Amino acid sequence: MTSELSAACRIGRDPIEVGRARELARQVLPGWGLGEHIGLAELIVSELATNAVRHGDEPIEIVLSYVSGDLWTEVHDRGAGRPIRRQAAADEEQGRGLELLDGLTELYGGARGVADDRDGPGKTVYVAVSVKAAPAAW
């Protein structure tokens, strides 16, 4: 039997809201036995949530889940735009997020993708990475 753990929150389009998304990771991962992966989860959540805040439309929903050794981060928004990986120039302060996420999926094993809404312009951008929960303490 496979069990799934998940938690979600909604954020607004104010950049300060990205911190609330990171807080979700800090709150739930220790209870899932994934405390050693908080930094990884915060980085993934930050990149996906920042893209949604900058380029998407409300409501923005963040979902973290853990199933069968994989940590999933999904960010849904109602915006019509789709994420595009690009090569940022050395002096640019933005434009490296998707490249960073692709590097993490290569390092940990996993995937990044986009699932389009069937009924409108929205989408869910997701990143899955393979992690293992710490053994339960006796």
N, CA and C atoms as an extended XYZ file, in Angstrom:
414
Properties=species:S:1:pos:R:3:atomname:S:1:resname:S:1:resid:I:1 pbc="F F F"
N         0.843       -1.184        0.000 N   MET     1
C         0.000        0.000        0.000 CA  MET     1
C         0.888        1.248        0.000 C   MET     1
N         0.587        2.185       -0.867 N   THR     2
C         1.328        3.434       -0.958 CA  THR     2
C         0.523        4.530       -0.282 C   THR     2
N         1.172        5.245        0.625 N   SER     3
C         0.482        6.361        1.266 CA  SER     3
C         1.086        7.657        0.761 C   SER     3
N         0.244        8.662        0.637 N   GLU     4
C         0.688        9.970        0.179 CA  GLU     4
C         0.469       10.975        1.287 C   GLU     4
N         1.452       11.808        1.489 N   LEU     5
C         1.352       12.915        2.425 CA  LEU     5
C         1.291       14.183        1.596 C   LEU     5
N         0.417       15.110        1.952 N   SER     6
C         0.383       16.360        1.203 CA  SER     6
C        -0.074       17.511        2.086 C   SER     6
N         0.323       18.701        1.665 N   ALA     7
C        -0.064       19.935        2.344 CA  ALA     7
C        -0.132       21.021        1.282 C   ALA     7
N        -0.994       22.012        1.518 N   ALA     8
C        -1.181       23.061        0.517 CA  ALA     8
C        -1.408       24.413        1.182 C   ALA     8
N        -1.146       25.453        0.414 N   CYS     9
C        -1.476       26.808        0.833 CA  CYS     9
C        -1.726       27.652       -0.407 C   CYS     9
N        -2.439       28.750       -0.216 N   ARG    10
C        -2.664       29.720       -1.288 CA  ARG    10
C        -1.900       30.985       -0.963 C   ARG    10
N        -1.346       31.597       -2.003 N   ILE    11
C        -0.625       32.846       -1.822 CA  ILE    11
C        -1.138       33.874       -2.824 C   ILE    11
N        -0.896       35.134       -2.513 N   GLY    12
C        -1.242       36.218       -3.421 CA  GLY    12
C        -0.062       36.560       -4.316 C   GLY    12
N        -0.227       37.603       -5.131 N   ARG    13
C         0.812       37.976       -6.095 CA  ARG    13
C         1.849       38.937       -5.537 C   ARG    13
N         1.800       39.239       -4.275 N   ASP    14
C         2.826       40.079       -3.655 CA  ASP    14
C         4.071       39.217       -3.445 C   ASP    14
N         5.256       39.681       -3.864 N   PRO    15
C         6.475       38.877       -3.700 CA  PRO    15
C         6.732       38.402       -2.274 C   PRO    15
N         6.257       39.127       -1.284 N   ILE    16
C         6.456       38.698        0.109 CA  ILE    16
C         5.744       37.373        0.403 C   ILE    16
N         4.753       37.054       -0.403 N   GLU    17
C         3.991       35.811       -0.222 CA  GLU    17
C         4.841       34.565       -0.481 C   GLU    17
N         5.915       34.695       -1.232 N   VAL    18
C         6.782       33.545       -1.505 CA  VAL    18
C         7.334       32.982       -0.195 C   VAL    18
N         7.560       33.835        0.786 N   GLY    19
C         8.014       33.383        2.102 CA  GLY    19
C         7.008       32.463        2.772 C   GLY    19
N         5.722       32.725        2.553 N   ARG    20
C         4.682       31.831        3.104 CA  ARG    20
C         4.769       30.452        2.472 C   ARG    20
N         5.093       30.404        1.198 N   ALA    21
C         5.236       29.119        0.516 CA  ALA    21
C         6.429       28.337        1.082 C   ALA    21
N         7.546       29.043        1.328 N   ARG    22
C         8.704       28.376        1.942 CA  ARG    22
C         8.369       27.876        3.343 C   ARG    22
N         7.585       28.649        4.075 N   GLU    23
C         7.190       28.257        5.430 CA  GLU    23
C         6.420       26.940        5.417 C   GLU    23
N         5.633       26.721        4.392 N   LEU    24
C         4.907       25.450        4.267 CA  LEU    24
C         5.900       24.288        4.298 C   LEU    24
N         6.981       24.397        3.530 N   ALA    25
C         7.997       23.337        3.520 CA  ALA    25
C         8.625       23.160        4.891 C   ALA    25
N         8.968       24.270        5.544 N   ARG    26
C         9.596       24.190        6.870 CA  ARG    26
C         8.673       23.541        7.901 C   ARG    26
N         7.378       23.744        7.741 N   GLN    27
C         6.425       23.199        8.711 CA  GLN    27
C         6.159       21.715        8.509 C   GLN    27
N         6.012       21.268        7.267 N   VAL    28
C         5.530       19.901        7.054 CA  VAL    28
C         6.622       18.852        6.871 C   VAL    28
N         7.752       19.202        6.291 N   LEU    29
C         8.744       18.176        5.992 CA  LEU    29
C         9.289       17.442        7.219 C   LEU    29
N         9.555       18.109        8.342 N   PRO    30
C        10.032       17.341        9.505 CA  PRO    30
C         9.042       16.257        9.944 C   PRO    30
N         7.767       16.544        9.898 N   GLY    31
C         6.755       15.556       10.281 CA  GLY    31
C         6.660       14.393        9.309 C   GLY    31
N         7.154       14.570        8.113 N   TRP    32
C         7.157       13.503        7.109 CA  TRP    32
C         8.466       12.709        7.127 C   TRP    32
N         9.366       13.030        8.073 N   GLY    33
C        10.666       12.372        8.116 CA  GLY    33
C        11.621       12.906        7.067 C   GLY    33
N        11.359       14.112        6.556 N   LEU    34
C        12.173       14.696        5.487 CA  LEU    34
C        12.860       15.983        5.928 C   LEU    34
N        13.107       16.117        7.212 N   GLY    35
C        13.700       17.335        7.737 CA  GLY    35
C        15.027       17.698        7.089 C   GLY    35
N        15.814       16.692        6.689 N   GLU    36
C        17.099       16.982        6.062 CA  GLU    36
C        16.961       17.547        4.648 C   GLU    36
N        15.737       17.555        4.113 N   HIS    37
C        15.502       18.055        2.754 CA  HIS    37
C        14.772       19.402        2.739 C   HIS    37
N        14.687       20.065        3.884 N   ILE    38
C        13.976       21.349        3.948 CA  ILE    38
C        14.600       22.379        2.999 C   ILE    38
N        15.907       22.490        2.996 N   GLY    39
C        16.567       23.460        2.125 CA  GLY    39
C        16.263       23.220        0.652 C   GLY    39
N        16.291       21.965        0.245 N   LEU    40
C        15.958       21.598       -1.131 CA  LEU    40
C        14.521       21.986       -1.452 C   LEU    40
N        13.605       21.636       -0.569 N   ALA    41
C        12.194       21.953       -0.796 CA  ALA    41
C        11.963       23.457       -0.835 C   ALA    41
N        12.609       24.202        0.064 N   GLU    42
C        12.455       25.663        0.071 CA  GLU    42
C        12.947       26.274       -1.243 C   GLU    42
N        14.055       25.771       -1.757 N   LEU    43
C        14.586       26.282       -3.017 CA  LEU    43
C        13.616       26.029       -4.167 C   LEU    43
N        13.097       24.821       -4.252 N   ILE    44
C        12.151       24.483       -5.322 CA  ILE    44
C        10.881       25.310       -5.197 C   ILE    44
N        10.326       25.375       -3.984 N   VAL    45
C         9.109       26.166       -3.761 CA  VAL    45
C         9.355       27.625       -4.123 C   VAL    45
N        10.494       28.174       -3.707 N   SER    46
C        10.802       29.581       -3.992 CA  SER    46
C        10.827       29.864       -5.484 C   SER    46
N        11.500       29.024       -6.235 N   GLU    47
C        11.615       29.249       -7.674 CA  GLU    47
C        10.254       29.159       -8.364 C   GLU    47
N         9.484       28.128       -8.048 N   LEU    48
C         8.182       27.971       -8.698 CA  LEU    48
C         7.192       29.051       -8.268 C   LEU    48
N         7.174       29.362       -6.982 N   ALA    49
C         6.244       30.386       -6.490 CA  ALA    49
C         6.609       31.765       -7.025 C   ALA    49
N         7.893       32.074       -7.099 N   THR    50
C         8.320       33.365       -7.636 CA  THR    50
C         7.880       33.523       -9.086 C   THR    50
N         8.027       32.476       -9.885 N   ASN    51
C         7.561       32.542      -11.272 CA  ASN    51
C         6.061       32.785      -11.338 C   ASN    51
N         5.302       32.126      -10.485 N   ALA    52
C         3.843       32.310      -10.493 CA  ALA    52
C         3.466       33.725      -10.056 C   ALA    52
N         4.159       34.245       -9.052 N   VAL    53
C         3.890       35.604       -8.574 CA  VAL    53
C         4.212       36.619       -9.677 C   VAL    53
N         5.313       36.428      -10.363 N   ARG    54
C         5.735       37.381      -11.391 CA  ARG    54
C         4.932       37.283      -12.683 C   ARG    54
N         4.578       36.057      -13.073 N   HIS    55
C         4.032       35.859      -14.411 CA  HIS    55
C         2.633       35.263      -14.440 C   HIS    55
N         2.118       34.812      -13.314 N   GLY    56
C         0.820       34.142      -13.295 CA  GLY    56
C        -0.301       35.039      -12.823 C   GLY    56
N        -1.458       34.445      -12.664 N   ASP    57
C        -2.635       35.136      -12.150 CA  ASP    57
C        -3.166       34.367      -10.943 C   ASP    57
N        -3.780       35.108      -10.032 N   GLU    58
C        -4.364       34.489       -8.837 CA  GLU    58
C        -5.602       33.684       -9.215 C   GLU    58
N        -5.949       32.719       -8.384 N   PRO    59
C        -5.254       32.306       -7.162 CA  PRO    59
C        -4.030       31.451       -7.486 C   PRO    59
N        -3.037       31.536       -6.619 N   ILE    60
C        -1.829       30.724       -6.741 CA  ILE    60
C        -1.867       29.709       -5.605 C   ILE    60
N        -1.816       28.452       -5.952 N   GLU    61
C        -1.866       27.392       -4.945 CA  GLU    61
C        -0.576       26.585       -4.989 C   GLU    61
N        -0.006       26.372       -3.805 N   ILE    62
C         1.213       25.583       -3.645 CA  ILE    62
C         0.825       24.256       -2.996 C   ILE    62
N         1.258       23.150       -3.573 N   VAL    63
C         1.007       21.834       -2.999 CA  VAL    63
C         2.331       21.089       -2.895 C   VAL    63
N         2.639       20.628       -1.695 N   LEU    64
C         3.782       19.750       -1.468 CA  LEU    64
C         3.228       18.368       -1.170 C   LEU    64
N         3.836       17.346       -1.749 N   SER    65
C         3.408       15.991       -1.431 CA  SER    65
C         4.610       15.052       -1.473 C   SER    65
N         4.469       13.979       -0.741 N   TYR    66
C         5.503       12.963       -0.663 CA  TYR    66
C         4.839       11.616       -0.884 C   TYR    66
N         5.271       10.931       -1.927 N   VAL    67
C         4.702        9.624       -2.233 CA  VAL    67
C         5.783        8.744       -2.867 C   VAL    67
N         5.900        7.544       -2.366 N   SER    68
C         6.824        6.540       -2.914 CA  SER    68
C         8.248        7.052       -3.086 C   SER    68
N         8.737        7.833       -2.116 N   GLY    69
C        10.108        8.310       -2.154 CA  GLY    69
C        10.328        9.575       -2.966 C   GLY    69
N         9.279       10.124       -3.537 N   ASP    70
C         9.403       11.346       -4.334 CA  ASP    70
C         8.735       12.517       -3.637 C   ASP    70
N         9.446       13.636       -3.612 N   LEU    71
C         8.905       14.883       -3.089 CA  LEU    71
C         8.432       15.709       -4.280 C   LEU    71
N         7.130       16.018       -4.305 N   TRP    72
C         6.517       16.777       -5.381 CA  TRP    72
C         6.203       18.183       -4.898 C   TRP    72
N         6.521       19.153       -5.730 N   THR    73
C         6.128       20.533       -5.507 CA  THR    73
C         5.324       20.953       -6.727 C   THR    73
N         4.093       21.389       -6.489 N   GLU    74
C         3.227       21.820       -7.580 CA  GLU    74
C         2.754       23.230       -7.281 C   GLU    74
N         2.811       24.092       -8.292 N   VAL    75
C         2.328       25.456       -8.154 CA  VAL    75
C         1.335       25.703       -9.289 C   VAL    75
N         0.113       26.002       -8.888 N   HIS    76
C        -0.945       26.249       -9.864 CA  HIS    76
C        -1.311       27.724       -9.872 C   HIS    76
N        -1.492       28.268      -11.071 N   ASP    77
C        -2.018       29.623      -11.206 CA  ASP    77
C        -2.895       29.677      -12.448 C   ASP    77
N        -3.652       30.754      -12.572 N   ARG    78
C        -4.601       30.923      -13.681 CA  ARG    78
C        -4.034       31.691      -14.871 C   ARG    78
N        -2.737       31.964      -14.877 N   GLY    79
C        -2.127       32.723      -15.969 CA  GLY    79
C        -2.009       31.916      -17.242 C   GLY    79
N        -2.005       32.630      -18.367 N   ALA    80
C        -1.918       31.986      -19.674 CA  ALA    80
C        -0.481       31.655      -20.071 C   ALA    80
N         0.503       32.359      -19.519 N   GLY    81
C         1.897       32.138      -19.890 CA  GLY    81
C         2.421       30.803      -19.404 C   GLY    81
N         3.436       30.326      -20.086 N   ARG    82
C         4.081       29.069      -19.721 CA  ARG    82
C         5.555       29.335      -19.426 C   ARG    82
N         6.143       28.605      -18.480 N   PRO    83
C         7.556       28.823      -18.169 CA  PRO    83
C         8.444       28.406      -19.341 C   PRO    83
N         9.441       29.233      -19.602 N   ILE    84
C        10.389       28.961      -20.681 CA  ILE    84
C        11.796       29.073      -20.109 C   ILE    84
N        12.550       28.006      -20.237 N   ARG    85
C        13.942       28.024      -19.779 CA  ARG    85
C        14.761       28.850      -20.768 C   ARG    85
N        15.575       29.740      -20.229 N   ARG    86
C        16.417       30.557      -21.095 CA  ARG    86
C        17.824       30.628      -20.506 C   ARG    86
N        18.742       31.084      -21.320 N   GLN    87
C        20.120       31.252      -20.895 CA  GLN    87
C        20.299       32.703      -20.466 C   GLN    87
N        20.485       32.941      -19.185 N   ALA    88
C        20.663       34.297      -18.666 CA  ALA    88
C        22.101       34.749      -18.879 C   ALA    88
N        22.259       36.028      -19.197 N   ALA    89
C        23.596       36.608      -19.314 CA  ALA    89
C        24.211       36.716      -17.919 C   ALA    89
N        25.531       36.765      -17.864 N   ALA    90
C        26.247       36.786      -16.590 CA  ALA    90
C        25.848       37.965      -15.706 C   ALA    90
N        25.454       39.092      -16.295 N   ASP    91
C        25.119       40.275      -15.497 CA  ASP    91
C        23.626       40.399      -15.193 C   ASP    91
N        22.821       39.432      -15.620 N   GLU    92
C        21.387       39.475      -15.335 CA  GLU    92
C        21.106       38.935      -13.935 C   GLU    92
N        20.148       39.556      -13.261 N   GLU    93
C        19.783       39.125      -11.910 CA  GLU    93
C        18.654       38.102      -11.910 C   GLU    93
N        18.034       37.861      -13.033 N   GLN    94
C        16.920       36.925      -13.132 CA  GLN    94
C        17.167       35.965      -14.297 C   GLN    94
N        16.311       34.951      -14.378 N   GLY    95
C        16.338       34.084      -15.542 CA  GLY    95
C        17.065       32.771      -15.392 C   GLY    95
N        17.434       32.404      -14.164 N   ARG    96
C        18.157       31.157      -13.959 CA  ARG    96
C        17.353       30.089      -13.232 C   ARG    96
N        16.140       30.403      -12.835 N   GLY    97
C        15.359       29.500      -12.000 CA  GLY    97
C        15.079       28.148      -12.611 C   GLY    97
N        14.616       28.121      -13.854 N   LEU    98
C        14.300       26.838      -14.480 CA  LEU    98
C        15.552       26.021      -14.752 C   LEU    98
N        16.646       26.690      -15.083 N   GLU    99
C        17.911       25.993      -15.267 CA  GLU    99
C        18.353       25.350      -13.944 C   GLU    99
N        18.200       26.090      -12.852 N   LEU   100
C        18.521       25.572      -11.526 CA  LEU   100
C        17.649       24.358      -11.193 C   LEU   100
N        16.344       24.460      -11.440 N   LEU   101
C        15.441       23.351      -11.149 CA  LEU   101
C        15.767       22.125      -11.993 C   LEU   101
N        16.103       22.333      -13.256 N   ASP   102
C        16.493       21.198      -14.099 CA  ASP   102
C        17.764       20.537      -13.570 C   ASP   102
N        18.694       21.341      -13.067 N   GLY   103
C        19.904       20.779      -12.470 CA  GLY   103
C        19.594       19.931      -11.241 C   GLY   103
N        18.641       20.397      -10.432 N   LEU   104
C        18.255       19.629       -9.237 CA  LEU   104
C        17.584       18.313       -9.612 C   LEU   104
N        16.759       18.323      -10.645 N   THR   105
C        16.104       17.069      -11.050 CA  THR   105
C        17.133       16.092      -11.620 C   THR   105
N        18.173       16.607      -12.252 N   GLU   106
C        19.241       15.717      -12.725 CA  GLU   106
C        20.032       15.148      -11.550 C   GLU   106
N        20.325       15.993      -10.576 N   LEU   107
C        21.119       15.574       -9.420 CA  LEU   107
C        20.379       14.544       -8.573 C   LEU   107
N        19.114       14.796       -8.287 N   TYR   108
C        18.339       13.924       -7.399 CA  TYR   108
C        17.548       12.859       -8.141 C   TYR   108
N        17.418       13.001       -9.431 N   GLY   109
C        16.508       12.159      -10.191 CA  GLY   109
C        15.121       12.742      -10.031 C   GLY   109
N        14.429       12.906      -11.099 N   GLY   110
C        13.097       13.488      -11.011 CA  GLY   110
C        12.668       14.095      -12.318 C   GLY   110
N        11.757       15.058      -12.228 N   ALA   111
C        11.190       15.652      -13.435 CA  ALA   111
C        10.657       17.039      -13.135 C   ALA   111
N        10.589       17.852      -14.188 N   ARG   112
C         9.927       19.151      -14.137 CA  ARG   112
C         9.010       19.221      -15.329 C   ARG   112
N         7.824       19.796      -15.137 N   GLY   113
C         6.898       19.882      -16.251 CA  GLY   113
C         5.767       20.844      -15.990 C   GLY   113
N         4.869       20.905      -16.957 N   VAL   114
C         3.699       21.771      -16.889 CA  VAL   114
C         2.482       20.955      -17.310 C   VAL   114
N         1.430       21.043      -16.520 N   ALA   115
C         0.148       20.423      -16.864 CA  ALA   115
C        -0.857       21.542      -17.086 C   ALA   115
N        -1.387       21.635      -18.298 N   ASP   116
C        -2.344       22.684      -18.637 CA  ASP   116
C        -3.719       22.380      -18.054 C   ASP   116
N        -4.417       23.434      -17.628 N   ASP   117
C        -5.812       23.283      -17.215 CA  ASP   117
C        -6.644       22.945      -18.450 C   ASP   117
N        -7.608       22.103      -18.280 N   ARG   118
C        -8.479       21.735      -19.398 CA  ARG   118
C        -9.549       22.775      -19.677 C   ARG   118
N        -9.918       23.528      -18.647 N   ASP   119
C       -11.064       24.437      -18.769 CA  ASP   119
C       -10.686       25.913      -18.848 C   ASP   119
N        -9.424       26.230      -19.082 N   GLY   120
C        -9.042       27.631      -19.131 CA  GLY   120
C        -7.556       27.806      -19.322 C   GLY   120
N        -7.086       29.026      -19.142 N   PRO   121
C        -5.695       29.331      -19.432 CA  PRO   121
C        -4.702       28.935      -18.336 C   PRO   121
N        -5.145       28.432      -17.220 N   GLY   122
C        -4.247       28.127      -16.106 CA  GLY   122
C        -3.387       26.908      -16.341 C   GLY   122
N        -2.445       26.706      -15.402 N   LYS   123
C        -1.546       25.568      -15.482 CA  LYS   123
C        -0.994       25.242      -14.108 C   LYS   123
N        -0.450       24.033      -14.004 N   THR   124
C         0.279       23.598      -12.824 CA  THR   124
C         1.701       23.292      -13.256 C   THR   124
N         2.657       23.978      -12.646 N   VAL   125
C         4.070       23.711      -12.897 CA  VAL   125
C         4.546       22.843      -11.746 C   VAL   125
N         5.238       21.753      -12.063 N   TYR   126
C         5.646       20.829      -11.015 CA  TYR   126
C         7.112       20.449      -11.134 C   TYR   126
N         7.657       20.095       -9.978 N   VAL   127
C         8.998       19.518       -9.882 CA  VAL   127
C         8.890       18.347       -8.921 C   VAL   127
N         9.420       17.209       -9.339 N   ALA   128
C         9.501       16.029       -8.480 CA  ALA   128
C        10.970       15.643       -8.341 C   ALA   128
N        11.394       15.386       -7.123 N   VAL   129
C        12.749       14.907       -6.871 CA  VAL   129
C        12.673       13.675       -5.987 C   VAL   129
N        13.606       12.753       -6.201 N   SER   130
C        13.645       11.523       -5.419 CA  SER   130
C        14.402       11.753       -4.122 C   SER   130
N        13.722       11.552       -3.014 N   VAL   131
C        14.319       11.657       -1.692 CA  VAL   131
C        13.789       10.497       -0.860 C   VAL   131
N        14.456       10.207        0.198 N   LYS   132
C        14.006        9.147        1.088 CA  LYS   132
C        13.767        9.715        2.474 C   LYS   132
N        12.707        9.279        3.111 N   ALA   133
C        12.417        9.704        4.472 CA  ALA   133
C        13.423        9.077        5.421 C   ALA   133
N        13.722        9.805        6.471 N   ALA   134
C        14.588        9.251        7.519 CA  ALA   134
C        13.850        8.120        8.202 C   ALA   134
N        14.568        7.095        8.647 N   PRO   135
C        13.895        6.005        9.354 CA  PRO   135
C        13.189        6.524       10.613 C   PRO   135
N        12.074        5.929       10.905 N   ALA   136
C        11.323        6.326       12.103 CA  ALA   136
C        12.138        6.025       13.358 C   ALA   136
N        12.107        6.947       14.295 N   ALA   137
C        12.826        6.745       15.563 CA  ALA   137
C        12.047        5.781       16.453 C   ALA   137
N        12.766        4.984       17.221 N   TRP   138
C        12.110        4.041       18.133 CA  TRP   138
C        11.700        4.740       19.368 C   TRP   138
